């Protein structure tokens, strides 16, 4: 998924831990436009926490996805995304979903 995406310049595994019940993965992914995705996922039998922070080359937030249980009015609660000051519903809840979203946006820029 990371190695085969032509819009990814590089990626770095910042942390990876696993046990019998789950794992924690932290990544830094740089895209061809120099934007960066910081990814954190924790997954176990009964817990799933994630945060995906996508920023441009000047460190300005483009989008952040997470499942922190704060925005109960969002129809996809606890899954949501931040675009600027807006809190929006989100169906992108995994790394593959987020990479697909970013790739579609970058393909529009470079096609």
Sine and cosine of phi, psi and omega as CSV:
sin_phi,cos_phi,sin_psi,cos_psi,sin_omega,cos_omega
0.00,0.00,-0.74,0.68,0.02,-1.00
-0.98,0.18,-0.68,0.74,-0.04,-1.00
-0.94,0.35,-0.47,0.88,-0.10,-0.99
-1.00,-0.10,-0.04,1.00,-0.02,-1.00
-1.00,0.07,0.91,-0.41,-0.06,-1.00
-0.94,0.35,-0.22,0.98,0.00,-1.00
-1.00,-0.04,-0.02,1.00,0.04,-1.00
-0.99,-0.17,0.85,-0.53,0.07,-1.00
-0.97,0.25,-0.73,0.68,-0.06,-1.00
-0.32,-0.95,0.27,-0.96,0.12,-0.99
-0.52,-0.85,0.39,-0.92,-0.03,-1.00
-0.66,-0.75,0.75,-0.66,0.11,-0.99
-0.99,0.10,0.93,-0.36,-0.04,-1.00
-1.00,0.09,-0.48,0.87,0.01,-1.00
-0.32,-0.95,0.63,-0.77,0.12,-0.99
-0.52,-0.86,0.82,-0.57,0.06,-1.00
-0.67,-0.74,0.61,-0.79,0.07,-1.00
-0.65,-0.76,0.40,-0.92,0.10,-1.00
-0.63,-0.78,-0.17,-0.99,-0.04,-1.00
-0.89,0.46,-0.41,0.91,-0.15,-0.99
-0.94,-0.34,-0.14,0.99,-0.03,-1.00
0.08,-1.00,-0.32,-0.95,-0.05,-1.00
-0.46,-0.89,0.29,-0.96,0.16,-0.99
-0.79,-0.62,0.76,-0.65,-0.01,-1.00
-0.72,-0.70,0.76,-0.65,0.03,-1.00
-0.79,-0.61,0.83,-0.56,-0.06,-1.00
-0.79,-0.61,0.39,-0.92,0.20,-0.98
-0.79,-0.61,0.86,-0.51,-0.05,-1.00
-0.86,-0.51,0.80,-0.60,0.06,-1.00
-0.95,-0.31,0.73,-0.68,-0.03,-1.00
-0.99,-0.17,0.14,-0.99,-0.08,-1.00
-0.88,0.47,-0.43,0.90,0.02,-1.00
-1.00,0.03,0.14,0.99,-0.01,-1.00
0.96,0.27,0.12,0.99,0.14,-0.99
-0.95,0.32,0.36,-0.93,-0.10,-1.00
-0.76,-0.65,0.66,-0.75,0.13,-0.99
-0.93,-0.37,0.83,-0.56,0.15,-0.99
-0.98,-0.20,0.83,-0.55,-0.11,-0.99
-0.86,-0.51,0.75,-0.66,0.11,-0.99
-0.72,-0.69,0.81,-0.59,0.04,-1.00
-0.70,-0.72,0.72,-0.69,0.14,-0.99
-0.83,-0.56,0.79,-0.62,-0.06,-1.00
-0.69,-0.73,0.78,-0.63,0.12,-0.99
-0.64,-0.77,-0.11,-0.99,-0.04,-1.00
-0.83,0.55,-0.68,0.73,-0.08,-1.00
-0.85,-0.52,0.10,1.00,-0.02,-1.00
-0.74,-0.68,0.67,-0.74,0.12,-0.99
-0.63,-0.77,0.91,-0.42,0.06,-1.00
-0.83,-0.56,0.64,-0.77,0.02,-1.00
-0.50,-0.87,0.38,-0.93,0.12,-0.99
-0.46,-0.89,0.78,-0.62,0.06,-1.00
-0.81,-0.58,0.88,-0.47,-0.08,-1.00
-0.90,-0.44,0.92,-0.39,-0.02,-1.00
-0.95,-0.31,0.83,-0.56,-0.02,-1.00
-0.75,-0.66,0.43,-0.90,0.01,-1.00
-0.98,0.20,-0.01,-1.00,-0.09,-1.00
-0.91,0.41,-0.26,0.96,0.04,-1.00
-0.98,-0.18,0.26,0.97,0.03,-1.00
0.94,0.34,0.31,0.95,0.07,-1.00
-1.00,0.10,0.74,-0.67,-0.01,-1.00
-0.88,0.48,0.80,-0.60,0.13,-0.99
-0.99,-0.12,-0.71,0.70,0.01,-1.00
-0.28,-0.96,0.56,-0.83,0.13,-0.99
-0.71,-0.71,0.75,-0.66,0.04,-1.00
-0.93,-0.36,0.67,-0.74,0.12,-0.99
-0.31,-0.95,0.11,-0.99,0.03,-1.00
-0.81,-0.58,0.53,0.85,0.12,-0.99
-0.90,0.44,0.71,-0.70,-0.16,-0.99
-0.99,0.14,0.86,0.51,-0.06,-1.00
-0.95,-0.31,-0.62,0.79,-0.19,-0.98
-0.98,-0.17,0.97,0.25,-0.11,-0.99
-0.92,0.39,-0.33,0.94,-0.02,-1.00
-0.99,0.17,-0.21,0.98,0.00,-1.00
-0.96,0.27,0.74,-0.68,-0.09,-1.00
-0.89,0.46,-0.38,0.93,0.01,-1.00
-0.98,-0.19,0.29,0.96,-0.02,-1.00
-0.70,0.71,0.72,-0.69,0.10,1.00
-1.00,0.02,0.01,1.00,-0.03,-1.00
-0.97,0.23,0.78,-0.62,0.00,-1.00
-0.38,-0.92,0.17,-0.99,0.07,-1.00
-0.70,-0.72,0.44,-0.90,0.01,-1.00
-0.93,-0.36,0.84,-0.54,0.11,-0.99
-0.81,-0.58,0.97,-0.23,-0.16,-0.99
0.89,0.45,-0.77,-0.63,0.02,-1.00
-1.00,-0.02,-0.04,1.00,-0.02,-1.00
-0.99,0.11,0.65,-0.76,0.13,-0.99
-0.95,-0.31,0.84,-0.54,-0.11,-0.99
-0.84,-0.55,0.42,-0.91,0.13,-0.99
-0.88,0.47,0.44,-0.90,0.00,-1.00
-0.59,-0.80,0.74,-0.67,0.15,-0.99
-0.97,-0.23,-0.05,1.00,0.05,-1.00
-1.00,0.05,0.98,-0.21,-0.10,-0.99
-0.85,-0.52,0.05,1.00,0.03,-1.00
-0.69,-0.73,0.24,-0.97,-0.02,-1.00
-0.83,0.55,-0.69,0.72,-0.01,-1.00
-0.88,0.48,-0.66,0.75,0.04,-1.00
-0.88,0.47,-0.72,0.70,-0.04,-1.00
-0.92,0.39,-0.68,0.73,0.04,-1.00
-0.88,0.47,-0.60,0.80,0.04,-1.00
-0.90,0.43,-0.69,0.72,0.04,-1.00
-0.87,0.49,-0.76,0.65,-0.02,-1.00
-0.90,0.44,-0.69,0.72,-0.01,-1.00
-0.86,0.50,-0.68,0.74,0.03,-1.00
-0.87,0.50,-0.68,0.74,0.01,-1.00
-0.92,0.40,-0.66,0.75,0.01,-1.00
-0.95,0.31,-0.60,0.80,0.03,-1.00
-0.88,0.48,-0.59,0.81,0.05,-1.00
-0.90,0.44,-0.59,0.81,0.02,-1.00
-0.95,0.32,-0.56,0.83,-0.14,-0.99
-0.95,-0.31,0.20,0.98,0.02,-1.00
-0.97,-0.24,0.00,0.00,0.00,0.00
